[in-house]
Amino acid sequence: MQLNDKLRAGLSSLADLPGVITSEGPKWYSRERRWAVHLRIAADTVDSGPIPRVTDWFVLVGDDYPDDSIGIFPAKVGGITQTFPHQNFNGVGKPDCPWRTGKLCTWTEAAPLRRRGYDIEPAEASSNLAWHVERARTWIELASRDELVEAGDYYELPFVPSGEITKVVFAESGATLEQWQVSGKRCGEAHMEILETASSILAVTRFDVGKGRTAIDQEWGRGLDSRGRQSVVWVRSESAPILKPYQVPASWGELRQVLKEQSIDLDKLLRSAVVAPPNYTMLLIGFPIPERVDGPDRRMHWLALRLPDQIFGIQSGFRNNEQGKWLEYKQSAIPDGAALQWITTENWHQEEISVRGRLSDVAAHSPTLIIGAGAVGSVLSEMLARAGVRNLAVIDHDLLEAGNLVRHTLQVSDIGRAKATGVADRLRDATLHTQVTGLDEAFPPDAAQSPECIDSAGVVIDTTGDDETIAAMSRFAWRNSKTFISVSLGLHARRLYFFAAHGTSFPGEEFTEHLQPWLRLEREDYDPNELPRDGPGCWHPRHPARIDDVWMMTAAAVRLIEWAIGSPPTVPIFVVLEQQESEGGNFTGIRMIESDGLPR
């Protein structure tokens, strides 16, 4: 493997860095597909501090430098052995590699956005490598002074090494933290179930906190398989189990010591957990964490580790009673020197997994009924569910046809299936926290047997584009006040018609008065004889609209829906959105061309 010119330029730039010596030329490691450069860095560290003045490092650089990632690792010889903040777990690493696993964080907070335009990191080959090495030297100096983390910084969990495929997920929030604080319980039993669509993911469903006390439940929507239910043991500490500077324990002895410092006797806890049914296979360690360093605690976090199997009788000299079994287990399975088998954990509470964008709390917590599971209804229901609506019902009596596939969210395998339950099942697989109900019937349902999800809905959204449904909504005896919304598309989805009202009945006549002039305008623009039909014969014309137009215009309606839910209109509102084109016929955007009743 030959060095390319860009990497040569990057390596040359290191010669200009004071205190940095390249002790040997780069070596290609084919398994890692990286060049490894051995550096010796002299830094202004604290005398008698945790890091000596001169330390050895390896810089790993891809052949696509500077567009590839850069990693800086402590050398096995002459490098640091501790783990600090902003660093991966600093283990020994692979036997055939001269560097440890403790990769430093030398990138900026904007790096995960993966656009150099957002970042201050230089993009030029002649300066990028030197920039990372200089940041590594700054990291060394700050680490030696215990200044890598300051009050007000975002809190960072310690890096947890795990080689397991299994992942444990939980759903902790500020509300559950209050429950933990009230309970006062330090250990107990927890219950987990397998995620239906991923057998390697275990979701914690409940923490038992003692007899006579309310269990702390973890909120999930449908999507868990109770057939994979299992019980585990948990312990709660006052803070994260960390060895200074900032490392999770690597052995059972280190874990015992860390928990002992928080007045937790790990052996006393495990003794009852491993020698009697149900013979737990996993230990969860929970602790409160803040949003920012030195800030108030915001939620609980959990770490998980594997408990070795309980196989008794493999060693002689132990009595066949509880004491003997425990001593045998402790000596053979979890002695102080035995390595911990950590399991990856993540908080999947809705607040955590929707940080990239979600609806307002009012919109998310308003039970919503969508009438119609066609193109607009299927797309809109998916957008609302993924954006955080917690309780959603979809009603439609139609079956999916092959022609629907060009713009519907369902698939070929769903042809002939009822749209409403098909959409509901899809949304259960697409979300973790949304409760979805599919009703395979026409609207309105039998008034005497109206489903509870219709009566309890605070928001009703018509997506049918159908006059009969509008009339049925007007006649239906709604049992309480609701926010009524209608979302429909004009021909070719050039326009979107949005209507919103609030009350105990749907104002169908007023809706029709607003809509009819626009429909007459469209009738003048299009010849009905030119509309598409499903094959030969006396078939009615189909609504012409391409998938990108349907999804784009429906997405534009979500903002209007969110506004109407959050600020229920005192008078009905009618809005028309229209696609805009340049003189050359190129798409230029969407514009609001009517907004009757919409506050400015």
Secondary structure, DSSP 8 states (H G I E B T S, - for coil): ----HHHHHHHHHGGGSTTEEE-S--EEETTTTEEEEEEEEE----TTSSS-SEEEEEEEE-TTTTSS-EEEEEBTTTS--S--SSB-------TT-SB-S--B--S-TTGGG--GGG--S---HHHHHHHHHHHHHHHHHHHHTT-SS-TTSB----------S-EEEE---HHHHHHHHHH---EEEEEEEEETTEEEEEEEEEE---TTS--EE----S-EEEEEEEEEEEEE-SS---BTTTB---BHHHHHHHHHTTT--HHHHHHHHHSSTT---EEEEEEEEESBTTS-EEEEEEEEEE-----TTSSTT--SSHHHHHHHHHHHTS-TTSB--EEEEEE--HHHHTTT----HHHHTS-EEEE--SHHHHHHHHHHHHTT-SEEEEE---B--GGGGGT-SS-GGGTTSBHHHHHHHHHHHH-SS-EEEEE-S-SS--GGG--HHHHS-SEEEE-S--HHHHHHHHHS--SS-EEEEEEEE-GGG-EEEEEEEEESS--HHHHHHHHHHHHHHHHHHS-GGGS--SSSSS--------HHHHHHHHHHHHHHHHHHHHS--SS-EEEEEEEEE-TTS-EEEEEEEEEET---
